[in-house]
Amino acid sequence: MGGATVRAGPVPGLAFDDTGVPYLELFLGFTVFVYLLHTYLDVRQLRALRRPEPPAALASLFSAELYRKTQAYSLDKWWFSTWHGLYSTAETLAVFATGALPAAWRLSGSFLAAASTTWWPAALAGGRPPPSWLTGEVCQTVVFILGLYLANLALELPWGLYSTFVVEQRHGFNKQTTGLYVSDMLKQVMLVALLMPPVVGGVTHILMVSGPLLPLYLWGFLFGLSLALMTAYPLLIAPLFNKYEPLPEGSLRAKIEALAGGLRFPLRKLYRVDGSRRSAHSNAYMYGFFNNKRIVLYDTLIAQCNEEQVVAVLAHELGHWKLRHTPLLFGVNQAVLLSQFCLFTLVRNSSALPASFGFPAPPPAFVALILFQFIVSPLDEVIHYLSNVVSRTFEFQADAFAVTTGHGNDLRAALLRMEEENKGAMHVDAWYSAYHYSHPPLVDRLAAIDAGAAAAAKKGQ
């Protein structure tokens, strides 16, 4: 279908004999296993959320009324996540049990075949047939991926609407109107329609023409793409959704600039963004390469915290910069990506893998990569867990850095204030947080800050 490219024999690459390996059954079995594991952890977390009193370390810091509000919000989110997880697992099993993916691939080919005769009438083209690129594998892959994206968007839309306009609205966090929600969604679709075709087309072309050096070519393409997107997102994409304006002159700006100057942080721009347009949740972040750094403060953070607390939050963020957490994580992620592409060469020429999922052998180039992602999902779970372990370690280190700069007490107060405003879960099951959390629970962070401040005070005596 769709004028698929004919390859002259197997593509060069490593291979092993996987005849008889039940890839689909193994993938479905692991999907069920992960769902059961997550459900077990969720039940543990539910027991923690239902505790009638806040943790002893927080009991004197929050009122009983606030604890009931945070508990109600956490329980609502828990039930939403539980039902959504069940639906997502059932959807995954149904997609693969019914052969929906191979059917979608064939449908994309039929669509292109029909479109080529409609949009490329022979009478207007001097009797010439449609160009090969219009009915080739690259174009069919782009249509296939766009179709999957639109289908997923439609299936997830009710869940997104319920989360925003029921759960978040019920607890006072949602600030979006229906019109803004629809506008954001349309902008996202337009961005995907603009950016996805060249990316998918580029990856597909590399997969089709590369030999044994495929992992390097593929990684190099995606590495360059990630750098381009990291540069373009804050300048071209983010302003489509939010209004960024320079933080006005005043004491807050002066304190932030003094902090950055004292740490030799190359601050070039300092922005305030209208996060309150969509949500009452607060945040702050920094971005930029080399000596062109920028800091963004959510207006909700500025409204919820005093100036010293905002500066303390930024001292934590600058701790990530000073300790080189961002480039370290980026480097590790790139190494993992390259390693996975090397593993892909083992099944690149497999006939058992596509056959197990209902595709012909050899499969379309991009489809082979997708199927590989399915069968390495156990590895992805391990990587996800380890990345959370590293992330929590880095968060403790950034907190400790803020303490060493003299902002420990203000950071502590800021965390408590944000916990109050964001209604974060006060009780967290240890196993649940170890598996799912990228940030340490509040009680653990406060204990570490207090210990660091005490050690600093003792050292200063």
C-alpha positions in Angstrom: 0.0 0.0 0.0 1.1 3.6 -0.6 4.0 2.7 -2.9 6.2 1.4 -0.1 9.9 1.6 -0.9 11.4 -1.7 -2.1 14.6 -2.5 -0.4 17.3 -4.7 -2.0 17.7 -7.3 0.7 18.1 -6.8 4.4 19.5 -3.6 5.7 23.1 -4.1 7.1 23.2 -4.5 10.8 23.6 -6.9 13.7 21.1 -9.7 14.1 20.4 -12.7 16.1 18.0 -15.7 15.7 14.8 -14.7 17.3 12.6 -17.2 15.5 9.7 -18.2 17.6 10.1 -15.4 20.2 6.5 -14.4 21.2 7.2 -10.7 21.2 3.5 -9.6 21.3 2.6 -11.9 24.2 5.7 -10.8 26.1 4.8 -7.2 25.6 1.2 -7.7 26.7 2.3 -9.7 29.7 4.7 -7.0 30.8 2.0 -4.3 30.3 -0.3 -6.2 32.6 2.5 -6.7 35.1 3.3 -3.0 35.2 -0.3 -2.2 35.7 -0.5 -4.6 38.6 2.7 -3.1 40.1 1.4 0.4 39.7 -1.9 -0.6 41.2 -0.2 -2.1 44.2 1.8 1.1 44.8 -1.4 3.2 44.3 -3.2 1.2 47.0 -0.3 1.8 49.3 -0.5 5.5 48.6 -4.3 5.5 49.1 -3.8 4.2 52.6 -1.3 7.0 53.3 -3.6 9.6 51.9 -6.5 8.5 54.1 -4.6 8.9 57.4 -6.7 11.2 59.6 -3.9 13.4 60.9 -1.0 15.1 59.1 2.6 13.8 59.6 4.0 14.7 63.0 6.6 17.0 61.5 3.8 19.1 59.8 1.1 18.8 62.5 2.0 22.1 64.1 2.5 23.9 60.8 -0.8 23.4 59.1 -4.4 23.7 60.3 -6.8 20.8 60.4 -8.9 22.5 57.8 -6.0 22.9 55.4 -5.1 19.2 55.9 -8.7 18.2 55.0 -8.5 20.3 51.9 -5.2 18.9 50.8 -6.4 15.4 51.6 -9.6 15.9 49.5 -7.5 17.2 46.5 -5.0 14.3 46.7 -7.8 11.7 46.9 -9.6 13.3 43.9 -6.4 13.1 41.9 -5.8 9.6 43.1 -9.2 8.3 41.9 -8.8 10.2 38.6 -5.3 8.6 38.0 -6.7 5.2 39.0 -9.5 5.2 36.5 -7.3 6.8 33.8 -4.7 4.1 34.3 -7.2 1.3 34.0 -8.6 2.9 30.8 -5.1 3.4 29.3 -4.2 -0.3 30.0 -7.4 -1.6 28.6 -6.9 0.6 25.5 -3.4 -0.7 25.0 -4.5 -4.3 25.3 -7.4 -3.6 22.9 -5.2 -1.9 20.3 -2.8 -4.8 20.1 -5.4 -7.6 20.4 -7.4 -6.2 17.5 -4.4 -5.4 15.2 -5.3 -1.7 15.1 -1.7 -0.6 14.4 -1.2 -2.7 11.2 -4.7 -1.6 10.2 -3.8 2.0 10.7 -0.7 1.5 8.5 -2.7 0.0 5.7 -5.3 2.8 6.1 -2.6 5.5 5.7 -1.4 3.8 2.5 -5.0 3.7 1.2 -5.4 7.4 2.1 -2.3 8.4 0.2 -3.3 6.3 -2.8 -6.7 8.0 -2.9 -5.2 11.4 -2.2 -2.6 11.1 -5.0 -5.3 10.6 -7.6 -7.4 13.4 -6.2 -4.7 16.0 -5.6 -2.6 15.0 -8.6 -5.0 14.6 -11.5 -3.2 13.3 -14.6 -5.0 15.7 -16.8 -3.4 18.7 -15.0 0.0 17.0 -14.7 0.5 16.4 -18.4 -0.3 12.7 -17.9 2.6 12.3 -15.5 2.0 10.0 -12.5 2.2 11.4 -8.9 5.7 11.9 -7.7 7.3 9.0 -5.8 7.6 10.9 -2.6 3.8 11.4 -2.4 3.2 7.7 -2.3 6.5 6.5 -0.8 7.2 5.1 2.6 8.4 8.4 4.1 5.2 10.2 3.3 3.1 7.2 4.4 5.0 7.1 7.7 4.2 10.8 8.3 0.5 10.2 7.6 0.6 7.1 9.9 2.1 9.0 12.8 -0.1 12.0 12.4 -3.1 9.7 12.3 -2.1 8.0 15.5 -1.5 11.4 17.2 -5.0 12.7 16.2 -6.6 9.4 17.4 -4.8 9.6 20.7 -5.8 13.3 21.0 -9.4 12.4 20.6 -9.3 9.5 23.0 -7.6 11.6 25.7 -9.7 14.7 25.3 -12.5 13.7 27.7 -9.9 12.8 30.3 -8.2 16.2 29.9 -11.5 18.1 30.1 -12.5 16.2 33.3 -9.1 16.8 34.9 -9.1 20.5 34.1 -12.8 21.5 34.5 -13.8 19.1 37.2 -10.9 18.0 39.4 -8.8 21.2 39.2 -11.9 23.4 39.1 -13.3 21.8 42.2 -10.3 22.6 44.2 -9.8 26.2 43.0 -6.8 25.6 40.7 -8.2 25.9 37.2 -8.3 29.4 35.8 -8.8 28.4 32.1 -12.0 29.1 30.2 -13.3 26.6 27.7 -12.2 29.0 24.9 -8.6 29.1 26.2 -8.5 25.3 26.5 -9.7 24.9 22.9 -7.3 27.6 21.7 -4.4 25.8 23.4 -5.4 22.5 21.9 -5.6 24.0 18.4 -2.2 25.6 18.7 -0.7 22.3 19.8 -2.2 20.5 16.8 -0.9 23.2 14.5 2.6 22.9 16.0 2.5 19.1 15.6 1.3 19.4 12.0 4.2 21.8 11.4 7.0 20.1 13.2 6.2 16.4 13.2 6.4 15.8 9.4 10.1 16.9 9.0 11.1 15.1 12.1 9.4 11.8 11.3 10.4 12.1 7.7 14.1 12.7 8.7 14.2 9.8 11.1 12.5 7.5 8.5 14.9 8.5 5.8 17.9 7.8 8.1 16.4 4.4 9.0 15.9 3.5 5.4 19.4 4.5 4.0 21.8 4.0 6.9 24.0 1.0 7.3 25.9 -0.3 10.4 26.5 3.3 11.6 22.7 3.8 12.0 22.9 4.4 15.8 25.3 7.3 15.3 23.4 8.9 12.5 20.1 8.6 14.3 21.5 9.9 17.6 23.2 12.7 15.8 20.0 13.8 14.1 18.0 13.7 17.4 20.8 15.4 19.3 20.8 18.3 16.9 17.0 18.4 17.0 17.0 18.5 20.8 19.4 21.5 20.8 17.3 23.3 18.2 14.1 22.7 20.2 15.7 23.8 23.5 16.7 27.0 21.8 13.4 27.6 19.9 10.9 26.6 22.6 11.4 29.6 25.0 11.7 32.0 22.1 9.1 30.9 19.6 6.8 28.3 21.1 6.2 29.2 24.7 5.1 32.8 23.9 2.3 31.3 21.8 0.7 30.1 25.1 1.8 32.6 27.7 2.8 36.3 28.0 6.4 36.8 29.1 7.4 40.3 30.2 10.5 41.6 32.0 10.3 41.5 35.8 9.8 45.2 36.8 12.5 47.2 38.4 12.3 47.0 42.2 13.5 45.2 45.3 12.7 41.7 44.1 14.6 42.2 40.8 17.5 43.7 42.7 17.7 40.8 45.1 17.6 38.2 42.3 20.3 40.1 40.4 22.4 40.3 43.5 22.1 36.5 44.1 23.0 35.8 40.4 25.9 38.1 40.5 27.2 36.6 43.8 27.2 33.2 42.2 28.5 34.5 38.9 25.4 33.2 37.1 25.3 34.8 33.6 21.8 36.2 33.9 20.8 38.0 30.8 17.0 38.1 31.0 14.6 38.0 34.0 10.9 37.3 33.1 7.6 37.1 34.7 5.0 34.8 33.0 1.2 34.8 33.5 0.9 31.3 34.8 -2.2 32.4 36.7 -4.0 32.6 33.3 -4.4 28.8 33.4 -3.6 27.6 36.9 -3.1 28.7 40.5 -0.1 26.3 40.8 3.3 28.1 41.0 6.7 27.5 39.5 10.1 29.0 38.5 12.7 27.8 36.1 15.8 28.9 34.2 17.1 28.1 30.7 19.7 29.1 28.1 23.1 28.0 26.9 26.5 29.1 28.1 26.6 32.8 29.1 23.0 33.5 27.9 20.9 32.4 30.9 17.4 33.5 31.6 15.1 33.1 34.6 11.3 32.8 34.5 9.1 33.4 37.5 5.4 32.5 37.5 3.2 35.3 38.7 1.6 32.9 41.1 4.9 32.3 42.8 5.4 36.0 43.2 1.9 36.4 44.6 2.2 33.4 47.0 5.6 34.0 48.5 7.4 37.0 49.9 10.5 38.3 48.2 13.0 36.5 50.4 11.2 33.2 49.8 11.2 33.8 46.0 14.9 34.4 46.1 15.4 31.2 48.2 13.5 29.2 45.5 15.9 30.7 42.9 18.9 29.9 45.1 17.7 26.2 44.9 17.4 26.5 41.1 20.8 28.1 40.8 22.1 25.2 42.8 21.2 22.9 40.0 23.2 25.2 37.7 26.2 25.5 40.0 26.3 21.7 40.5 25.9 21.1 36.8 22.9 18.9 37.2 21.3 19.9 33.9 24.2 19.0 31.6 24.8 15.8 33.6 21.3 14.7 33.1 21.3 15.7 29.5 24.6 13.8 28.9 23.2 10.7 30.6 20.0 10.8 28.6 22.0 11.1 25.4 24.1 8.1 26.4 20.9 6.1 27.1 19.4 7.1 23.8 22.5 6.1 21.9 22.6 2.8 23.7 19.0 2.0 22.8 19.7 2.7 19.2 22.6 0.3 19.4 20.3 -2.3 20.8 17.9 -1.6 18.0 20.4 -3.0 15.5 19.9 -6.4 17.1 16.3 -6.7 15.9 16.5 -4.3 12.9 16.3 -7.2 10.5 14.1 -9.4 12.5 11.2 -11.1 10.8 9.7 -12.5 14.0 9.2 -9.1 15.6 7.0 -7.5 12.9 5.1 -10.7 12.3 4.3 -11.0 16.0 2.6 -7.5 15.8 0.9 -8.2 12.5 3.3 -6.3 10.2 5.0 -7.7 7.1 8.7 -8.6 7.0 10.7 -6.5 6.5 8.5 -3.9 8.3 8.3 -0.2 7.4 11.5 1.4 8.8 9.8 3.7 11.3 7.4 0.9 12.4 10.4 -1.3 13.2 11.7 1.4 15.6 8.3 1.7 17.2 8.1 -2.0 17.7 11.5 -2.0 19.3 10.3 0.6 21.8 7.5 -1.7 22.7 9.8 -4.7 23.5 12.3 -2.6 25.5 9.6 -1.2 27.7 11.0 -3.2 30.7 14.2 -1.4 30.3 12.3 1.9 30.1 10.7 1.1 33.5 14.1 0.6 35.0 15.5 3.8 33.5 12.4 5.7 34.7 13.0 4.4 38.3 16.7 5.2 38.2 16.2 8.7 36.8 13.8 9.5 39.7 16.4 8.3 42.2 19.0 10.6 40.6 16.6 13.5 40.4 15.7 13.2 44.1 19.4 13.2 44.9 19.9 16.3 42.9 17.0 18.0 44.6 18.5 17.3 48.0 21.8 18.7 46.7 20.2 21.9 45.4 18.4 22.4 48.7 21.7 22.0 50.5 23.3 24.5 48.1 20.6 27.0 49.0 21.3 26.4 52.7 25.0 27.2 52.1 24.1 30.5 50.5 22.2 31.5 53.6 18.7 30.9 52.3 17.8 27.8 54.2 15.2 29.3 56.5 13.5 31.1 53.6 13.6 28.0 51.4 12.0 26.1 54.2 9.3 28.7 54.5 8.8 28.8 50.7 8.3 25.1 50.5 5.7 25.2 53.3 4.0 28.1 51.6 3.9 26.4 48.2 2.7 23.2 49.9 -0.2 25.1 51.4 -1.1 26.9 48.2 -0.7 23.9 45.9 -2.3 21.5 48.3 0.4 18.9 48.0 0.0 15.4 49.6 1.4 15.6 53.1 1.4 11.8 53.6 3.4 9.8 51.0 4.0 6.1 51.0 7.7 5.4 51.0 7.5 2.8 48.2 5.2 4.9 46.1 7.4 8.0 46.3 10.5 5.9 45.7 9.1 4.6 42.4 7.1 7.6 41.1 8.5 10.9 42.6 11.2 12.9 40.9 11.2 15.3 44.0 11.6 14.1 47.6 8.5 14.4 49.8 8.1 17.6 51.7 8.8 16.1 55.2 12.1 14.6 53.9 13.2 17.9 52.3 12.4 19.9 55.5 14.4 17.4 57.6 17.4 17.7 55.2 17.3 21.5 55.2 17.1 21.6 59.0 20.0 19.2 59.3 22.1 21.2 56.8 21.3 24.5 58.6 22.2 22.9 62.0 25.5 21.6 60.6 26.3 25.0 59.1 25.5 26.8 62.3 27.7 24.3 64.3 30.5 24.8 61.8 30.3 28.5 62.2 30.6 28.5 65.9 
